[in-house]
């Protein structure tokens, strides 16, 4: 029996970034691997390969209804950018029983680690005080006029309670947080197992002294954390933006930081790199990281490992269980409107 064919076209990521040598060897054992280059695959090349392919691994796969219908053997699509792209006809995939998988869970360890570091630094004013120290303006033994706060027992909110958010909650569990989460794609039992109570978005915003924005971006949830939502947060609250700036009204968020209503720790921006003259670079209430939540050596190779595990399961006739599966309907519509693609 011929092995299933897997098109591996990860550009703009690289093969080495996604696959350790042993993992790539395993993929070649279970599939005939084609393309597998760092340069972008052209439309003609992809169209020629798809009719005989069972799996596609790509950063930004573009799959219309016609392309899907012309790919009779296709069983699984793995995106390796970190979100469910709008370039896939999900309804056509669902009709054909094609699994669409996001690599977002593969970021859970390193991105959650970064989110926790940013939250602790922001809550305790570590970066701001570091900068004052350089200028000789540090506050010795002072409580910074009550603006800093401890995460122990703190009211914490999550917008999106998928794999990264749950890992953040796990890492912070010893701090006995009071967690409320907004995510219509997660059921109450799952949230409870990870220490969270599901709630409507407005309730989560009003509750959170520290808010983690951790949902995967979709066309439906663009700007869901808008000016009105941000205005509900307690004064001096901290927003930790760790998934995509797509989720927030970024201009409104910057305005709240500018007037001192909120603090911000962010790893992502609407346009990257951030403009050299952007005012956020100068605001004292912001901690800025240049999109490096997973920027550690080998930090993205878990994507390849988990993709291979799910491909192996699909070859064996089983459902994938490592990466995030595109869902048709929310698990819990009670939590309010908006598609967080959980």
Buried (B, 14 or more C-beta within 10 A) or exposed (E): EEEBBBBBBBBEBEBBBBBBEEBBEBBBEBBBBBBBEEEBBEEEBBEEBBEBBBBBBBBBBEBEEEBBEEBEEBBBBBBBBBBBBEEBBBEBBBEBEBBBBBBBBBBBBBBBBBBBBBBBBBBBBBBBBEEBEEEEEEBEEEEEEEBBBEBEEBBBBBBBBBBBBBBBBEBBEEBEBBBBBBBBBBBBEBBEEBBBBBBBBEBBBBBBBBBBBBBBBBEEBBBBBBBEBBEBBBEBBBBBBBBBBBBBBBEBBBBBBBEEBBBBBBBBBEEEEBEEEBEBEEBEBBBBBEBEBBEEEEBBBBBBBBBBBBBBBBBEEEEBEBBBBBBEEBBBEEBBEBBBBB
